[in-house]
């Protein structure tokens, strides 16, 4: 409970600092979603509160019960919408990709439900991917952990009351 309150306080503090930041600059593909004009960029989802369904970068996962996940919210948009939103010139290499992701600076620790659903694309995107590009083939915690390895991957995260209940690999074309 104490950790959750500290996490919430940190998120609110970061949001307050961000709201008063004024003119900002950065590189939205490598981790800073602040290069667009103020008010023009989509807001990051606060996955620590309420029920959410969003794209995040999964930083830490461990199989087993009574565990948590660490995520970093991102803005994930298809191109050319991503480049238009962040005012990136069309001839920029980042605009040649099918999508763009802008990371927030926040790392959020969330409790994970013991019965959280874990989904991967596996080796069959035709069978194991939904319309949003999220994996649909359910796997064990161990298989999900093996897929993540030591890396950081984009996933579709669903929460209920700030608890991670569904994590799905995001299939990137």
Backbone bond lengths (Angstrom), bond angles and torsions (degrees), N, CA, C in turn:
res aa  C-N    CA-C-N  psi(-1)  N-CA   C-N-CA  omega(-1)  CA-C   N-CA-C  phi
1 X - - - 1.442 - - 1.528 110.19 -
2 X 1.344 115.58 -42.68 1.459 120.40 -179.67 1.530 110.41 -62.08
3 X 1.350 117.47 -42.45 1.466 122.03 -179.73 1.526 109.94 -64.34
4 X 1.318 117.56 -39.19 1.460 121.20 -179.35 1.528 110.50 -65.29
5 X 1.339 117.20 -40.77 1.457 120.84 177.80 1.524 110.95 -65.77
6 X 1.336 117.09 -39.78 1.461 120.38 177.75 1.523 110.89 -64.95
7 X 1.327 116.59 -40.89 1.460 121.29 178.90 1.524 109.82 -63.46
8 X 1.340 116.76 -44.10 1.456 120.91 179.62 1.525 110.26 -62.75
9 X 1.326 117.30 -43.57 1.464 120.86 178.95 1.522 110.74 -60.92
10 X 1.344 117.13 -40.93 1.452 121.30 179.11 1.528 111.12 -64.38
11 X 1.329 117.49 -43.53 1.466 121.43 179.66 1.522 110.05 -62.34
12 X 1.336 117.32 -44.04 1.458 120.32 179.64 1.521 111.22 -65.28
13 X 1.327 117.48 -39.28 1.459 121.38 177.90 1.520 110.90 -63.86
14 X 1.328 116.85 -44.26 1.462 120.49 178.58 1.525 110.93 -63.24
15 X 1.328 116.84 -39.85 1.465 120.39 178.84 1.520 110.68 -64.73
16 X 1.328 117.46 -40.93 1.457 120.99 179.30 1.524 110.79 -65.77
17 X 1.323 117.12 -41.26 1.471 120.74 178.63 1.515 110.33 -65.10
18 X 1.330 116.75 -41.09 1.457 121.40 -178.66 1.518 111.19 -66.32
19 X 1.346 117.49 -37.97 1.455 121.01 -178.00 1.521 111.49 -64.15
20 X 1.316 118.18 -29.54 1.452 120.77 -178.33 1.513 113.37 -101.14
21 X 1.309 117.96 14.78 1.459 120.63 -173.28 1.524 113.85 -74.24
22 X 1.339 119.21 -22.33 1.461 120.56 179.57 1.516 111.27 72.17
23 X 1.331 117.87 -143.27 1.456 121.94 -179.77 1.517 109.29 -67.73
24 X 1.329 115.36 135.78 1.446 120.20 -175.88 1.509 109.40 -134.84
25 X 1.342 115.39 162.55 1.457 119.54 176.03 1.506 108.87 -143.17
26 X 1.342 116.07 159.70 1.451 119.26 178.46 1.505 111.49 168.41
27 X 1.316 115.43 -178.31 1.451 123.20 -178.69 1.514 108.10 -114.70
28 X 1.351 119.16 103.48 1.446 120.76 -173.35 1.517 115.27 -65.62
29 X 1.311 119.34 -22.82 1.459 118.42 -179.06 1.521 111.07 -81.01
30 X 1.308 118.27 -30.50 1.455 119.53 -176.85 1.512 113.59 -98.54
31 X 1.317 118.40 4.84 1.433 116.31 170.47 1.500 118.17 138.35
32 X 1.319 121.06 2.83 1.446 120.18 -179.33 1.516 108.87 -131.62
33 X 1.309 116.30 112.38 1.462 121.28 -175.63 1.514 111.47 -91.04
34 X 1.286 117.90 41.27 1.455 119.23 -171.53 1.518 114.18 -121.43
35 X 1.315 119.47 17.12 1.451 119.36 -174.63 1.525 113.62 -87.95
36 X 1.300 118.93 -10.21 1.456 120.53 179.79 1.523 109.85 -82.66
37 X 1.319 115.53 166.50 1.456 120.20 178.02 1.519 109.81 -62.23
38 X 1.344 117.61 146.25 1.470 120.59 179.12 1.527 110.76 -53.89
39 X 1.319 116.60 134.68 1.452 122.27 178.77 1.512 113.77 87.82
40 X 1.347 118.02 -13.10 1.457 120.46 -176.65 1.522 112.62 -90.87
41 X 1.318 118.21 -19.06 1.455 120.29 -175.74 1.524 110.92 -90.00
42 X 1.321 116.29 147.52 1.462 119.50 175.00 1.529 109.72 -65.90
43 X 1.302 116.28 154.76 1.468 121.03 179.50 1.522 109.92 -86.43
44 X 1.322 115.76 147.21 1.456 120.79 173.92 1.526 108.88 -72.08
45 X 1.317 116.18 144.58 1.455 121.19 177.79 1.520 109.59 -77.60
46 X 1.330 116.74 131.85 1.465 121.29 174.44 1.527 106.89 -85.72
47 X 1.327 115.65 94.28 1.458 121.01 -175.73 1.526 112.79 -75.04
48 X 1.326 116.92 -8.02 1.463 119.47 -177.42 1.519 113.06 -84.18
49 X 1.324 117.15 -5.12 1.464 120.32 -178.01 1.518 110.97 -133.37
50 X 1.319 115.48 138.11 1.454 120.40 173.82 1.514 113.61 70.40
51 X 1.339 113.86 -161.16 1.457 122.61 179.84 1.524 107.96 -100.65
52 X 1.336 116.98 124.71 1.463 120.38 -177.99 1.518 111.07 -133.86
53 X 1.309 115.08 160.06 1.459 123.45 174.98 1.527 105.23 -145.15
54 X 1.334 117.44 104.83 1.458 119.76 -173.88 1.520 111.23 -152.80
55 X 1.328 113.89 171.01 1.457 121.46 176.13 1.527 107.61 -93.69
56 X 1.332 116.14 132.66 1.461 122.23 178.02 1.521 108.43 -138.43
57 X 1.322 115.58 163.86 1.459 120.40 170.80 1.521 106.07 -95.50
58 X 1.325 117.22 122.54 1.455 122.46 178.77 1.522 108.40 -83.95
59 X 1.322 115.68 118.47 1.455 121.06 -177.88 1.526 112.62 -98.88
60 X 1.338 116.78 -30.58 1.466 119.81 -177.11 1.519 110.22 -150.59
61 X 1.334 114.51 135.01 1.460 122.56 177.85 1.517 107.58 -148.30
62 X 1.314 116.75 138.86 1.464 121.16 173.49 1.517 107.80 -137.87
63 X 1.336 117.64 135.02 1.460 119.85 179.29 1.528 110.67 -69.76
64 X 1.307 115.62 161.57 1.458 120.92 177.32 1.514 111.97 115.35
65 X 1.322 114.76 175.66 1.460 121.05 -179.45 1.523 110.53 -90.71
66 X 1.329 114.46 159.93 1.467 122.05 177.91 1.531 111.06 57.57
67 X 1.316 116.13 48.33 1.467 122.49 -177.97 1.523 110.72 -117.31
68 X 1.309 114.95 168.54 1.455 122.48 176.97 1.521 109.00 -127.60
69 X 1.317 115.87 165.10 1.460 122.38 173.47 1.525 107.15 -122.88
70 X 1.322 115.58 152.42 1.459 120.75 174.09 1.520 106.81 -116.14
71 X 1.332 115.27 126.67 1.460 120.86 -176.77 1.522 110.31 -131.07
72 X 1.321 114.24 161.54 1.459 121.80 174.81 1.532 106.02 -126.29
73 X 1.344 118.10 116.08 1.469 119.61 178.12 1.524 111.22 -59.38
74 X 1.316 115.91 146.53 1.466 121.80 176.98 1.520 109.58 -136.18
75 X 1.320 114.60 158.17 1.459 121.39 167.41 1.524 104.46 -100.64
76 X 1.309 116.32 121.03 1.460 122.81 -176.20 1.521 106.88 -119.86
77 X 1.322 116.83 115.96 1.460 121.29 -177.16 1.526 110.20 -135.54
78 X 1.334 116.37 148.23 1.467 118.88 173.77 1.530 109.62 -73.99
79 X 1.323 115.91 155.29 1.458 119.67 172.29 1.515 107.96 -90.58
80 X 1.304 119.64 146.44 1.460 128.63 12.60 1.539 114.42 -86.92
81 X 1.329 118.47 0.58 1.469 120.68 -178.97 1.526 111.97 -59.06
82 X 1.340 117.63 -40.79 1.457 120.85 -179.57 1.528 110.81 -59.71
83 X 1.332 116.22 -49.93 1.469 119.86 -177.66 1.526 111.27 -66.56
84 X 1.312 118.12 -35.62 1.464 120.44 177.53 1.529 110.51 -67.22
85 X 1.327 116.55 -41.62 1.464 120.85 -179.53 1.514 111.62 -62.51
86 X 1.322 116.80 -41.08 1.464 121.31 -177.60 1.525 113.21 -97.91
87 X 1.329 116.06 10.36 1.474 122.89 177.01 1.527 112.24 52.69
88 X 1.303 114.40 47.03 1.464 121.18 177.13 1.527 106.90 -95.03
89 X 1.338 118.65 129.65 1.467 120.87 -179.20 1.539 111.37 -57.04
90 X 1.311 116.25 141.74 1.470 121.53 -176.85 1.521 113.40 -59.25
91 X 1.323 117.60 -27.23 1.458 119.79 -179.10 1.531 112.29 -84.83
92 X 1.327 117.89 -0.61 1.462 122.26 176.47 1.531 109.02 -69.20
93 X 1.322 117.11 140.23 1.469 122.08 -178.15 1.530 111.97 -54.95
94 X 1.337 117.86 -35.36 1.467 121.04 -178.50 1.519 112.24 -61.82
95 X 1.322 116.91 -23.25 1.462 120.88 -179.60 1.526 112.47 -84.70
96 X 1.325 117.52 -6.06 1.464 120.91 178.81 1.528 111.86 -83.62
97 X 1.331 116.91 -13.64 1.463 121.04 178.45 1.521 110.46 -81.17
98 X 1.315 116.96 158.01 1.463 121.65 -179.95 1.520 112.29 -69.44
99 X 1.337 117.59 -19.42 1.465 122.19 -175.36 1.517 109.70 -150.01
100 X 1.306 115.83 167.40 1.456 122.03 174.63 1.514 109.46 -140.43
101 X 1.314 116.83 146.99 1.464 121.46 179.20 1.523 108.90 -131.12
102 X 1.314 115.84 131.32 1.461 122.27 177.91 1.525 107.65 -116.33
103 X 1.322 116.57 117.89 1.458 121.33 -177.41 1.517 111.71 -82.68
104 X 1.322 115.27 147.34 1.459 119.84 170.91 1.523 107.32 -83.48
105 X 1.289 117.11 170.13 1.456 120.83 176.77 1.513 112.71 -87.02
106 X 1.323 117.63 -5.42 1.467 121.40 -174.07 1.526 111.77 -88.90
107 X 1.319 115.35 139.83 1.465 122.15 169.65 1.516 105.70 -112.99
108 X 1.331 115.89 123.74 1.457 120.75 -174.06 1.519 109.80 -117.14
109 X 1.319 116.10 128.20 1.459 121.85 175.36 1.522 108.07 -96.00
110 X 1.329 114.94 125.28 1.462 121.02 -179.23 1.515 110.29 -122.34
111 X 1.323 117.23 141.82 1.459 118.07 170.47 1.525 108.55 -66.53
112 X 1.325 116.34 146.33 1.465 121.02 176.92 1.514 108.26 -110.85
113 X 1.321 116.24 130.83 1.461 120.74 178.04 1.526 109.01 -60.34
114 X 1.326 116.55 139.98 1.466 119.76 178.74 1.519 111.80 -59.60
115 X 1.342 116.69 -28.57 1.466 120.47 -179.93 1.535 112.23 -104.05
116 X 1.339 116.97 25.86 1.465 120.83 180.00 1.533 109.87 -57.53
117 X 1.322 115.11 141.61 1.461 121.79 178.66 1.526 108.19 -88.03
118 X 1.318 116.50 128.84 1.464 123.28 -178.59 1.526 108.43 -116.37
119 X 1.322 116.58 124.75 1.464 121.37 -173.91 1.523 111.38 -127.54
120 X 1.329 115.31 139.85 1.464 121.74 176.57 1.521 110.28 -128.13
121 X 1.316 115.43 162.42 1.458 122.09 175.12 1.519 109.64 -80.49
122 X 1.315 116.46 -28.00 1.471 123.65 -175.21 1.519 108.66 59.36
123 X 1.323 117.36 -140.17 1.468 121.21 -179.41 1.517 111.90 -104.55
124 X 1.331 117.70 14.99 1.459 120.41 -174.02 1.532 112.08 -134.95
125 X 1.353 117.56 77.39 1.460 119.82 -179.94 1.532 113.00 -58.49
126 X 1.321 118.47 -30.44 1.464 120.38 -179.58 1.524 110.78 -65.63
127 X 1.322 117.13 -31.71 1.466 121.57 -177.05 1.522 112.23 -98.57
128 X 1.316 118.27 -30.62 1.466 121.83 -168.36 1.524 115.00 -114.62
129 X 1.345 118.55 29.49 1.460 121.34 179.03 1.527 108.84 -135.41
130 X 1.346 116.00 133.68 1.459 119.53 176.79 1.529 110.47 -89.88
131 X 1.324 116.81 -176.81 1.468 121.27 -176.92 1.522 113.48 -63.61
132 X 1.333 117.56 -23.05 1.469 120.52 179.96 1.529 111.94 -86.77
133 X 1.341 117.22 -5.50 1.459 121.24 -178.63 1.518 113.30 91.93
134 X 1.330 117.44 5.97 1.464 121.76 -179.56 1.525 110.53 -88.40
135 X 1.322 114.91 144.65 1.456 120.79 177.49 1.519 111.92 -62.02
136 X 1.331 115.71 148.35 1.467 120.46 -178.53 1.524 113.32 -126.22
137 X 1.321 118.56 -4.91 1.456 120.64 -179.38 1.526 109.26 -88.41
138 X 1.324 116.40 113.20 1.456 121.74 -175.60 1.526 110.70 -69.41
139 X 1.350 114.67 137.79 1.464 121.02 -178.94 1.529 109.30 -133.97
140 X 1.315 114.49 168.85 1.470 120.81 177.09 1.526 110.43 -77.10
141 X 1.323 115.80 166.01 1.458 120.54 175.55 1.513 111.97 -60.00
142 X 1.327 116.54 -38.51 1.460 120.59 178.70 1.518 112.20 -63.64
143 X 1.339 117.06 -43.16 1.469 120.92 179.02 1.528 110.60 -66.01
144 X 1.319 116.70 -38.93 1.467 120.48 178.60 1.526 110.07 -65.13
145 X 1.324 116.70 -42.18 1.459 122.06 178.07 1.529 110.87 -63.41
146 X 1.325 117.25 -41.09 1.471 121.49 177.79 1.530 110.36 -61.93
147 X 1.332 116.36 -41.85 1.466 120.57 178.73 1.529 110.48 -61.60
148 X 1.335 117.45 -45.18 1.461 120.44 -178.69 1.522 111.75 -69.08
149 X 1.338 116.64 -39.66 1.459 120.06 -178.63 1.510 110.64 57.53
150 X 1.317 116.75 -135.30 1.464 121.73 178.22 1.521 111.56 -98.49
151 X 1.309 115.79 9.72 1.457 119.65 -174.42 1.503 114.41 -90.24
152 X 1.303 114.43 -174.38 1.451 124.14 175.76 1.515 105.46 -126.75
153 X 1.320 116.80 124.83 1.458 121.06 -175.57 1.514 111.42 -128.61
154 X 1.340 115.62 149.52 1.459 120.01 172.73 1.519 109.14 -76.62
155 X 1.331 115.41 134.27 1.457 121.07 177.84 1.521 109.46 -136.28
156 X 1.318 115.41 161.66 1.464 121.18 168.59 1.519 105.69 -93.82
157 X 1.322 116.19 121.43 1.459 122.63 -177.13 1.514 109.63 -113.25
158 X 1.315 115.69 131.02 1.457 120.77 172.34 1.517 108.15 -116.41
159 X 1.342 115.46 134.55 1.456 120.61 178.64 1.523 109.97 -123.79
160 X 1.313 114.79 154.80 1.466 122.84 172.32 1.516 105.98 -129.12
161 X 1.337 116.18 118.41 1.465 121.35 -178.05 1.527 112.02 53.27
162 X 1.323 116.89 39.45 1.461 121.53 177.10 1.516 115.21 77.64
163 X 1.337 117.74 11.26 1.464 122.63 178.99 1.530 108.28 -111.22
164 X 1.321 117.28 130.31 1.469 121.48 179.01 1.529 109.45 -68.65
165 X 1.340 116.45 119.75 1.465 120.70 -177.63 1.524 112.82 -116.32
166 X 1.344 116.82 -16.64 1.467 119.64 -179.63 1.524 107.77 -151.31
167 X 1.330 115.64 127.07 1.464 121.76 177.85 1.523 106.93 -127.16
168 X 1.316 116.75 125.75 1.464 120.51 -177.60 1.524 110.46 -133.01
169 X 1.315 115.07 130.04 1.467 120.99 174.54 1.524 108.70 -53.48
170 X 1.309 116.57 140.87 1.456 121.44 176.63 1.521 108.09 -98.44
171 X 1.318 116.01 120.55 1.455 121.51 179.78 1.525 109.05 -79.66
172 X 1.318 116.72 115.38 1.456 121.75 -179.97 1.516 109.13 -104.22
173 X 1.338 116.49 118.94 1.477 119.58 -177.68 1.514 112.56 -63.45
